[in-house]
């Protein structure tokens, strides 16, 4: 699984949720750290004795008690073996993008959930999104908040490279799902089909072929990969591009804009360059596109 290592741009382990220290929060940003492991999972893969290595629930914008807010669960890709969660770049990137959008009034205040795991050969080992959603519900209740809807997004090995992660996202009946340069293995393909069957809106934004597609590609992070080879198997066909596009241009290939017949599942192939840099560069572009699509600020004149 070296192909996705550089892509990071029952047993419950419970401690009291920890708010970020008074010196660390920025205006419009509050962080709740918490330890949790999926029921039945290997506790060593979710070891979180240090709060800096724990899952995070981030309240972005003017999130106030007594109200309901969208909750976005964002799942990172494959870390390096033995790497501690505190060093994962994914969370920093996602928080920066989300906070900027809310501050500029492009996206409404919302709750961002950032689960983590330690890699020892399998992505998201035994991870259960249903149990994780239940844990988030309890944390929200402690803050006197409720979820208005759940969304799931992920990057790289979050789907399609084995393990659980987003490969069973439909089980929590999310309002929408976003796959951002995820692997293209059977787990991704089957989950895309399951989401469509459940009529859950799904966006796929890819730039380079990371891993998972069979037959395996000779070059990793391949910018010239024809995504139609994967999208067609997931039930998509080339179609008209949407009126609103990502901030980066699309690649010139037949499936640059694709969807199923009903428009439940849609895909864009974005040109963020080549190599691993392109793979990491897609994350902020794709996340911003997804959040603007599903969490626009209703008070803003679009």
C-alpha positions as CSV (number, residue, x, y, z in Angstrom):
1,X,0.0,0.0,0.0
2,X,2.9,2.3,-0.6
3,X,0.9,3.9,-3.3
4,X,-1.2,6.0,-0.9
5,X,1.1,6.5,2.0
6,X,2.1,10.0,0.9
7,X,-1.5,11.0,0.3
8,X,-2.4,12.3,3.7
9,X,-2.1,16.0,2.9
10,X,-17.2,-4.5,21.6
11,X,-14.4,-2.2,23.0
12,X,-14.9,1.6,23.6
13,X,-11.9,3.6,24.8
14,X,-13.5,6.6,26.5
15,X,-12.0,9.7,28.2
16,X,-13.6,12.9,29.1
17,X,-13.8,15.1,25.9
18,X,-11.1,17.7,26.0
19,X,-11.6,21.2,24.7
20,X,-8.7,22.9,23.0
21,X,-6.7,25.0,25.5
22,X,-7.6,28.7,25.8
23,X,-4.5,29.7,23.9
24,X,-5.0,27.4,20.9
25,X,-8.5,28.1,19.5
26,X,-8.9,30.7,16.8
27,X,-12.1,32.9,16.6
28,X,-15.0,30.9,15.1
29,X,-13.3,27.6,15.9
30,X,-13.7,25.3,18.8
31,X,-12.3,21.8,19.1
32,X,-13.4,18.8,21.2
33,X,-10.9,16.0,21.4
34,X,-12.2,12.5,22.3
35,X,-11.0,9.0,22.4
36,X,-13.1,6.2,20.9
37,X,-12.6,2.8,19.3
38,X,-15.1,0.9,17.1
39,X,-16.8,-2.0,19.0
40,X,-14.6,-5.1,18.6
41,X,-11.7,-3.4,16.9
42,X,-8.1,-3.8,17.9
43,X,-7.6,-1.2,20.6
44,X,-3.9,-0.7,19.5
45,X,-5.1,0.7,16.1
46,X,-7.2,3.3,17.9
47,X,-4.8,4.0,20.8
48,X,-5.4,7.6,21.9
49,X,-3.9,8.2,25.3
50,X,-2.5,11.5,24.2
51,X,-5.3,14.0,23.4
52,X,-3.3,15.2,20.4
53,X,-3.8,11.8,18.8
54,X,-7.5,11.7,19.4
55,X,-10.5,12.1,17.2
56,X,-11.8,15.7,16.9
57,X,-15.2,17.3,16.7
58,X,-14.7,20.9,15.4
59,X,-17.3,23.5,15.8
60,X,-16.8,25.9,12.9
61,X,-18.3,29.4,12.8
62,X,-21.0,30.7,15.2
63,X,-22.2,27.3,16.4
64,X,-24.4,28.1,19.4
65,X,-26.1,25.8,22.0
66,X,-29.8,24.9,21.4
67,X,-29.5,24.7,17.6
68,X,-29.2,22.0,14.9
69,X,-26.2,22.0,12.5
70,X,-25.0,19.8,9.6
71,X,-22.2,17.4,10.6
72,X,-19.5,16.5,8.1
73,X,-17.5,13.4,8.8
74,X,-14.1,13.7,7.0
75,X,-12.0,10.6,6.7
76,X,-8.2,10.7,5.9
77,X,-6.3,8.4,3.7
78,X,-3.6,5.9,4.5
79,X,-0.9,7.1,6.9
80,X,2.6,5.7,7.2
81,X,3.0,2.7,9.4
82,X,3.7,3.8,12.9
83,X,2.9,7.5,12.2
84,X,1.0,9.2,15.1
85,X,-2.3,10.8,14.2
86,X,-1.1,14.2,15.4
87,X,1.1,14.4,12.4
88,X,-1.5,13.8,9.8
89,X,-1.8,16.7,7.4
90,X,-5.4,15.9,6.4
91,X,-7.0,17.4,9.4
92,X,-5.1,20.6,9.2
93,X,-6.0,21.0,5.5
94,X,-9.7,20.3,6.0
95,X,-10.1,22.6,9.0
96,X,-8.3,25.4,7.1
97,X,-10.6,25.1,4.1
98,X,-13.8,24.8,6.1
99,X,-13.0,27.7,8.4
100,X,-12.1,29.9,5.5
101,X,-15.4,29.2,3.7
102,X,-17.5,29.9,6.8
103,X,-15.6,33.1,7.6
104,X,-16.1,34.4,4.0
105,X,-19.8,33.6,4.3
106,X,-19.8,31.0,1.5
107,X,-20.8,28.2,3.8
108,X,-23.0,28.1,6.9
109,X,-21.6,27.2,10.3
110,X,-21.3,23.5,10.8
111,X,-19.7,20.7,12.8
112,X,-16.7,18.9,11.4
113,X,-15.8,15.4,12.7
114,X,-12.3,14.1,12.1
115,X,-11.9,10.4,13.0
116,X,-8.4,8.9,12.9
117,X,-6.8,5.4,13.0
118,X,-3.2,4.1,13.2
119,X,-2.0,2.2,10.2
120,X,-0.7,-1.3,10.7
121,X,-1.5,-2.8,7.3
122,X,-5.2,-2.1,6.9
123,X,-7.1,1.1,6.2
124,X,-9.8,2.0,8.8
125,X,-9.7,-1.4,10.4
126,X,-13.1,-2.4,11.8
127,X,-14.3,1.1,11.6
128,X,-18.1,1.4,12.1
129,X,-19.6,4.7,10.9
130,X,-22.9,3.9,12.7
131,X,-21.3,3.6,16.1
132,X,-19.2,6.6,15.3
133,X,-22.3,8.6,14.5
134,X,-23.8,7.5,17.8
135,X,-20.7,8.7,19.6
136,X,-21.0,12.1,17.8
137,X,-24.6,12.3,18.8
138,X,-23.7,12.0,22.5
139,X,-20.9,14.6,22.2
140,X,-23.3,17.0,20.4
141,X,-25.9,16.5,23.2
142,X,-23.2,17.4,25.8
143,X,-22.8,20.7,23.9
144,X,-26.6,21.1,23.7
145,X,-26.5,20.7,20.0
146,X,-28.2,18.4,17.5
147,X,-27.3,17.2,14.0
148,X,-29.6,18.4,11.2
149,X,-28.0,16.0,8.8
150,X,-24.8,13.9,8.3
151,X,-22.4,14.1,5.4
152,X,-19.4,11.9,4.7
153,X,-16.3,12.8,2.7
154,X,-12.9,11.2,2.3
155,X,-9.6,11.3,0.5
156,X,-7.3,8.7,-0.9
157,X,-7.3,5.4,1.1
158,X,-10.5,6.4,2.9
159,X,-12.3,4.2,0.3
160,X,-11.5,1.6,-2.3
161,X,-8.2,0.3,-0.9
162,X,-9.5,-2.3,1.5
163,X,-10.7,-1.8,5.1
164,X,-13.9,-0.1,6.1
165,X,-13.8,3.7,6.1
166,X,-16.2,5.1,3.5
167,X,-16.8,1.7,2.0
168,X,-20.0,1.4,4.0
169,X,-21.0,5.1,4.2
170,X,-24.6,4.4,3.1
171,X,-25.3,2.7,6.5
172,X,-25.7,6.1,8.2
173,X,-28.1,7.4,5.6
174,X,-26.0,10.5,4.9
175,X,-27.5,13.6,3.1
176,X,-24.6,13.4,0.6
177,X,-21.2,11.7,0.2
178,X,-18.0,13.0,-1.5
179,X,-15.1,10.8,-2.7
180,X,-12.0,12.9,-3.3
181,X,-9.2,11.1,-5.3
182,X,-10.1,7.9,-3.4
183,X,-8.8,4.6,-4.4
184,X,-10.8,2.9,-7.2
185,X,-11.0,-0.7,-5.9
186,X,-14.0,-2.9,-5.5
187,X,-15.0,-1.4,-2.1
188,X,-15.4,2.1,-3.7
189,X,-17.3,0.7,-6.7
190,X,-19.7,-1.3,-4.6
191,X,-20.3,1.6,-2.2
192,X,-21.1,4.0,-5.1
193,X,-23.7,1.5,-6.3
194,X,-25.1,1.1,-2.8
195,X,-25.4,4.9,-2.4
196,X,-27.2,5.2,-5.7
197,X,-29.6,2.4,-4.8
198,X,-30.4,4.3,-1.6
199,X,-30.7,7.5,-3.7
200,X,-28.0,9.3,-1.7
201,X,-26.4,12.2,-3.7
202,X,-22.8,11.4,-4.4
203,X,-20.0,13.4,-5.8
204,X,-16.7,11.9,-7.0
205,X,-13.8,14.3,-7.8
206,X,-10.6,12.7,-9.0
207,X,-7.4,14.0,-10.5
208,X,-4.9,11.1,-10.6
209,X,-5.3,7.3,-10.2
210,X,-4.1,6.6,-6.7
211,X,-4.5,2.9,-6.3
212,X,-7.1,0.1,-6.3
213,X,-8.0,0.0,-10.0
214,X,-7.5,-3.4,-11.6
215,X,-5.4,-4.2,-13.5
216,X,-3.0,-2.3,-11.4
217,X,-1.4,0.6,-13.2
218,X,2.3,0.7,-13.8
219,X,2.7,4.3,-12.6
220,X,1.3,5.7,-9.3
221,X,-0.5,9.0,-9.3
222,X,-1.1,8.7,-13.0
223,X,-2.4,11.9,-14.4
224,X,-3.3,10.4,-17.8
225,X,-5.5,7.7,-16.4
226,X,-8.8,7.4,-18.2
227,X,-11.4,7.6,-15.4
228,X,-14.1,6.3,-17.7
229,X,-12.6,2.8,-17.1
230,X,-13.6,3.1,-13.5
231,X,-16.7,5.3,-13.7
232,X,-18.4,3.1,-16.3
233,X,-18.1,0.1,-14.0
234,X,-19.8,2.2,-11.3
235,X,-22.7,3.0,-13.6
236,X,-21.7,6.4,-14.9
237,X,-21.6,7.8,-18.4
238,X,-20.2,11.1,-19.9
239,X,-22.6,14.0,-19.7
240,X,-23.0,17.7,-19.6
241,X,-20.9,19.6,-17.1
242,X,-22.7,21.3,-14.2
243,X,-23.1,25.1,-14.2
244,X,-20.9,25.4,-11.2
245,X,-17.4,23.9,-11.5
246,X,-14.4,23.6,-9.1
247,X,-11.9,26.4,-8.9
248,X,-9.4,24.2,-10.9
249,X,-10.0,23.4,-14.6
250,X,-11.1,19.9,-15.6
251,X,-9.0,17.5,-17.5
252,X,-9.6,16.9,-21.2
253,X,-11.0,13.4,-21.3
254,X,-14.4,11.9,-22.2
255,X,-15.5,11.3,-18.6
256,X,-14.4,14.8,-17.3
257,X,-18.1,15.3,-16.4
258,X,-20.1,12.1,-15.8
259,X,-23.2,11.0,-14.0
260,X,-25.8,8.3,-13.8
261,X,-29.1,8.6,-15.7
262,X,-30.9,10.3,-12.8
263,X,-28.0,12.5,-11.7
264,X,-27.8,10.9,-8.2
265,X,-24.1,10.0,-8.7
266,X,-21.9,12.6,-10.4
267,X,-18.2,12.9,-11.1
268,X,-15.6,15.4,-12.2
269,X,-12.0,14.8,-13.3
270,X,-10.1,17.9,-12.1
271,X,-6.7,19.0,-13.4
272,X,-4.5,19.7,-10.4
273,X,-1.3,18.8,-12.1
274,X,0.6,15.5,-11.9
275,X,2.1,13.1,-9.4
276,X,1.6,13.0,-5.7
277,X,1.4,16.8,-5.6
278,X,-1.7,16.7,-7.8
279,X,-3.3,14.1,-5.5
280,X,-2.7,16.2,-2.4
281,X,-3.8,19.4,-4.2
282,X,-7.1,18.0,-5.1
283,X,-8.3,17.7,-1.4
284,X,-8.9,21.4,-0.7
285,X,-10.4,22.0,-4.2
286,X,-12.8,19.1,-3.9
287,X,-13.8,19.8,-0.3
288,X,-14.5,23.4,-1.1
289,X,-16.7,22.4,-4.0
290,X,-18.6,19.9,-2.0
291,X,-19.3,22.2,0.9
292,X,-20.4,25.0,-1.4
293,X,-22.7,22.6,-3.1
294,X,-24.4,21.2,0.1
295,X,-23.9,23.7,2.9
296,X,-24.3,27.2,1.2
297,X,-24.9,30.1,3.6
298,X,-28.6,30.8,3.2
299,X,-28.1,34.4,4.2
300,X,-25.7,35.0,1.3
301,X,-27.0,36.3,-2.0
302,X,-25.7,33.7,-4.4
